[in-house]
Amino acid sequence: MPVTPPHPHIAVVGSGPSGCYTAQFILRQLPGATITVFDRLATPFGLVRYGVAPDHQGTKAVTRQFDRLFQGDQLAFAGNVGIGDRLTLEQLRSAFDAVVLATGLWQDRRLGVPGDDAAKRLDGVHGSGRLTRLINGHPGEQHEGLRFGERAVIVGQGNVAIDLVRFLTKTGDQYHGSDLEEEFLSEVRPTPLAEVHLVGRSLPLDAKFDPVMVKELADQPQLRFEIDPALLEAAQRRIDTAAEAGEPLPKDAIRRIEVLRDLASAERPEATSTVHFHFGLHPAAVLGDERVTGIEFTLAASDSDRTVRIDTGTVITAIGFEHELPGTEFDPRSHDGHDIDTGRIAPGLYCVGWLRRGPRGTIPENRKDAQLVAGSVVEDVQSGALALGKPGYAGVSERIADTVVDFAGWLRINDAEIARGGADRARGKIRDHAEILHHAEEG
Amino acid sequence: MIAAAQPRKDIAPATHAFKGESATMTTPTRAIIAYGTETGNAELAAVEVEAALSPFLDSEFVSLTEFELDRLTDDTLLVVCCSTYGDGEYSDGADVFAEALNAERPDLSGLSYAVFGLGDTTYETYNFASINLSNLLQELGATRVGEHGMHDASSADFVDSAAQEWAATLVPLVQQLVAVA
């Protein structure tokens, strides 16, 4: 007798890469499943749309996979529906057999030093996440009053920091083919900055950026680079000593030094901006009364009281993201008996991606994470651990019918944005929420 | 490090192996479409290629992470879809496949293969992985069928459409072969 495949109704909260990949992996293993991906925004794809740099369109092209899924019968998009706002998490859990939280982490971590701590963030100190959203035309961010000067200090040396170096120094025509928020560039950063300081705690061998990201900086003709040669020589000595001892350092670390040496040795007479790499520095204080006037660091690797001070009107923090609602039901660790390792946080409730594993890793790593958590959901459906039979989307549709944007609505927004992009841009993102909703409407 | 860090510039133009240019190649009776992917894009390409070839050849779709070298028999057309990751590196699966080929150095002189690579021209290592893998297969004696397909993620073309178009150029070669066999 043929066995009927199970027909679970599954909700995913958050349509970024982790949420979409989770839906993709579940559907592969449970062909009878019906999945709705909710997003508080009217537009899908989360960090692919609002986090990946606008001049990395190749990375954004991953959405093609999800386009196809959303146009099938088993996966639906329910945009403009904030969970905890339009619907409570409780209502969602009563309607769906399983709920997967894929809401990410988006609140910029502060430095935790005077001038940028929980009590006070001086004017002129900006989080990298917020800037990245602004550059990407996020409807929830406003840039009024924001304007960069000649010099900026970026604290943090991860890939997001490198994205920002490009943003601070590229001219508008170097953004050909991107989906850069045009107005933001002309108003906030009318001319490329003369000086960008990129400051990290780690020494060069352990710096956080991927070598390929720094190599990409070498392709920017407007940039010249300043790196302390003594630090690179010290790193090279460690590489050589380790190799002689038969215990070579990791490939990425060696590659990192190679690309930094290439940058340092490049002759750039035509360059208009200088990128200063600083390694081994801990932030000690952001200086200023209301507005930032500078930032002070201590040497990480020394016991001395020596400090390094850089005068600047702009400090950008790129040291990671944290939960904006710690301790609430949207924080996985707030649930008793959670099993974060498998993504199970309560019966029928799961978490995935940055929300589960912290704000680390690129799209491929979060795809693997999605595969893992999808496996937990599938296992619980197949083992009978999850009692099926809830109504699914039909159980919430009436409550959100007046505001929800479905995938067809998104495709209409998409068409409008591509038309706005013209010949020079991949798309012209619409920032105004009401205008987005207007385009989502039929006819 | 990748064994061949620099891809050869002299990639051979399309081979028309079914017209008898390879003395050793055996006529394949089945196809294995194997993918190496980081983001799933190469897998999507492989889905399209499989759909195009399956009407003409007994075909199978497999991740390179699970690929066993002893499946490279002479009656197989191997179709590799793989992306380049990071600083010119092999994508997940393609890395272990290349490692295994380098370690075991099997004689592939009877094998025919086709390759579709994914890359991003934002980086100078565009399509390094598929080029290196293709060179490695040729080094071991395999004969390439059709053009070395490539998709640029930074272009306006969708990867699945590009894979469909490439597979459409492969189909007549496969049909020709089936007619011969």
Contacts between the chains, C-beta under 8 A, distances in Angstrom:
chain1	res1	chain2	res2	distance
A	21	B	40	7.2
A	24	B	40	7.2
A	55	B	122	7.7
A	56	B	122	6.6
A	57	B	153	7.5
A	57	B	154	5.3
A	58	B	120	3.5
A	58	B	121	7.7
A	58	B	122	5.5
A	58	B	152	7.4
A	58	B	153	3.3
A	58	B	154	4.1
A	59	B	120	7.6
A	59	B	153	7.4
A	61	B	41	7.1
A	61	B	153	4.6
A	61	B	154	7.7
A	61	B	158	7.8
A	61	B	159	6.8
A	62	B	39	4.9
A	62	B	40	7.1
A	62	B	41	6.2
A	64	B	41	7.3
A	64	B	44	7.0
A	64	B	158	5.2
A	64	B	159	6.0
A	64	B	160	6.4
A	65	B	39	7.9
A	65	B	40	5.3
A	65	B	41	6.7
A	65	B	44	5.3
A	68	B	44	7.6
A	68	B	160	7.2
A	177	B	154	7.1
A	210	B	86	6.4
A	210	B	87	7.6
A	211	B	86	7.8
A	211	B	87	5.3
A	212	B	86	5.3
A	212	B	87	4.2
A	212	B	123	6.4
A	212	B	125	7.7
A	215	B	87	6.7
A	215	B	123	7.8
A	215	B	124	7.8
A	216	B	122	7.0
A	216	B	123	6.8
A	219	B	124	7.4
A	251	B	1	6.5
A	255	B	87	6.3
A	363	B	38	7.7
A	363	B	39	5.4
A	364	B	38	3.9
A	364	B	39	5.7
A	364	B	85	7.3
A	364	B	92	7.2
A	367	B	38	7.5
A	367	B	39	6.2
A	367	B	40	6.3
A	426	B	156	7.5
